[in-house]
């Protein structure tokens, strides 16, 4: 009974962490050096991702009866969990990028926006740019035609302005030329 009481707060902590999660990724961290683990935790923290090591039995209890129950088969061997409540692709992106530098880090699987993925699926999700990158590309592509239109209009105005000034000076010179002979004729 005492063991269950000790485990309950940990299960509740995991449950609270995954409650509003957009994505959860499980990894096997065995073989990482202390320096690599510290750097990984820093990168995840900077990306707004919660990263913790829990016992598989605790995660199993927390996942039961939730959408994250699909992750239970990946709870083999030592497991760490990366959780993001803001950017659905961030944990996959950061972990897969880091795994290239530290091959000992093994992505097991995860869940992104309610869909469970194996390690290959998480690797594919890692290729998706962040929301900010996608928005900046969208705004850039929307801004390009407007910028080009403004550039063309400016060039037309400059050309039109030059020819209009020339035409105005020619028109002003013509009446003066016509008046001069008329005055001389008188």
C-alpha positions in Angstrom: 0.0 0.0 0.0 2.8 2.4 0.8 4.4 1.7 -2.6 1.2 2.7 -4.4 1.0 5.9 -2.4 4.6 6.8 -3.4 4.0 6.0 -7.0 0.7 7.9 -7.3 2.2 11.4 -7.3 4.6 10.4 -10.1 1.8 9.0 -12.2 -0.3 12.1 -11.6 2.7 14.3 -12.7 3.0 12.4 -15.9 -0.7 12.5 -16.5 -0.7 16.3 -15.9 2.2 16.7 -18.3 0.6 14.8 -21.2 -2.9 16.2 -20.6 -2.5 19.2 -23.0 0.4 17.8 -25.0 0.5 18.3 -28.7 3.2 15.7 -29.0 5.0 13.1 -26.9 8.2 11.3 -28.0 9.8 8.4 -26.2 13.6 7.8 -26.5 16.2 5.4 -25.2 18.9 7.5 -23.8 21.4 4.7 -22.9 24.9 5.4 -23.9 24.8 9.2 -23.9 27.6 10.9 -22.1 26.8 13.3 -19.3 27.9 16.2 -21.6 25.6 15.0 -24.4 22.7 14.5 -22.0 23.2 18.0 -20.6 23.4 19.5 -24.1 20.2 17.6 -25.1 18.3 18.8 -22.1 19.4 22.4 -22.8 18.3 22.2 -26.4 14.9 20.7 -25.4 14.4 23.3 -22.7 15.2 26.2 -25.1 12.6 24.8 -27.5 10.0 24.7 -24.7 9.9 21.0 -24.4 9.6 19.1 -21.1 12.1 16.2 -21.0 12.1 13.7 -18.1 13.2 10.1 -17.3 10.4 8.0 -15.7 10.1 4.4 -15.0 8.2 2.6 -17.7 5.6 1.3 -15.2 4.8 4.8 -14.1 4.4 6.0 -17.7 2.3 2.8 -18.4 -0.1 3.7 -15.6 -0.3 7.4 -16.8 -0.9 6.4 -20.4 -3.6 3.8 -19.6 -7.1 5.0 -20.6 -5.8 8.0 -22.6 -4.9 8.6 -26.2 -1.3 8.0 -25.3 -2.0 4.3 -24.5 -0.8 3.6 -28.1 2.7 4.4 -26.8 2.7 1.5 -24.2 4.4 -0.9 -26.7 7.4 1.4 -26.9 8.0 1.3 -23.1 10.8 -1.3 -23.3 14.2 -0.6 -21.7 15.1 2.8 -20.3 12.8 5.5 -21.5 12.8 9.2 -21.4 9.8 11.3 -22.6 9.8 14.6 -24.4 6.6 16.5 -24.2 5.5 19.7 -26.0 2.3 21.6 -25.4 3.0 24.3 -28.0 4.8 23.0 -31.0 3.7 19.6 -32.3 6.8 18.9 -34.3 9.5 20.3 -31.9 10.3 17.2 -29.9 10.7 15.1 -33.0 12.8 17.8 -34.7 15.2 18.4 -31.7 15.5 14.7 -30.8 16.1 13.5 -34.4 18.6 16.3 -35.0 20.5 15.4 -31.8 20.4 11.7 -32.6 22.5 12.4 -35.8 25.2 13.9 -33.5 24.8 11.3 -30.8 23.8 8.0 -32.4 23.3 6.3 -29.0 20.1 8.3 -28.6 17.4 6.1 -30.0 13.9 7.5 -30.8 11.4 4.7 -30.0 8.2 6.3 -31.1 5.7 9.0 -30.2 2.4 10.6 -30.6 1.8 13.8 -32.5 -1.6 15.5 -32.4 -3.4 12.3 -31.4 -1.7 10.0 -34.0 0.9 7.4 -32.9 4.1 7.0 -34.9 7.0 4.5 -34.8 10.6 5.7 -35.0 10.5 6.1 -38.8 7.3 8.2 -38.5 8.8 10.4 -35.9 11.9 10.9 -38.2 9.5 12.0 -41.0 7.7 14.4 -38.7 11.1 15.8 -37.7 11.5 17.0 -41.3 8.4 19.3 -41.0 9.5 22.9 -40.4 8.3 24.6 -37.2 5.1 26.7 -37.3 7.1 29.9 -37.2 9.2 28.8 -40.2 6.0 27.8 -42.2 4.4 31.2 -41.3 7.4 33.1 -42.4 7.6 31.2 -45.7 3.8 31.9 -46.2 4.2 35.6 -45.5 7.3 35.7 -47.7 5.5 34.1 -50.6 2.5 36.5 -50.0 4.8 39.5 -49.8 6.8 38.7 -53.0 4.1 39.5 -55.5 3.3 42.8 -53.7 7.0 43.7 -53.6 7.3 43.0 -57.3 4.2 44.9 -58.1 5.5 47.9 -56.1 8.8 47.7 -57.9 7.2 47.7 -61.4 4.9 50.6 -60.4 7.9 52.5 -59.2 9.8 51.9 -62.5 6.8 52.9 -64.5 6.4 56.1 -62.4 10.1 56.9 -62.9 9.8 56.3 -66.7 6.4 58.1 -66.9 7.8 60.9 -64.8 10.8 61.4 -67.0 8.8 61.4 -70.2 6.1 63.6 -68.7 8.7 66.1 -67.7 10.3 66.0 -71.2 6.9 66.4 -72.8 6.1 69.3 -70.5 9.3 71.1 -71.3 8.8 70.5 -75.0 5.2 71.8 -74.8 6.4 74.9 -72.9 9.2 75.5 -75.5 6.8 75.3 -78.5 4.5 78.2 -77.5 7.5 80.4 -76.8 8.9 79.6 -80.2 5.5 80.3 -81.8 5.1 83.6 -80.0 8.6 84.9 -80.9 8.0 84.9 -84.6 4.5 86.5 -84.1 6.0 89.4 -82.2 8.7 89.8 -84.8 6.1 89.9 -87.5 4.4 92.8 -85.9 
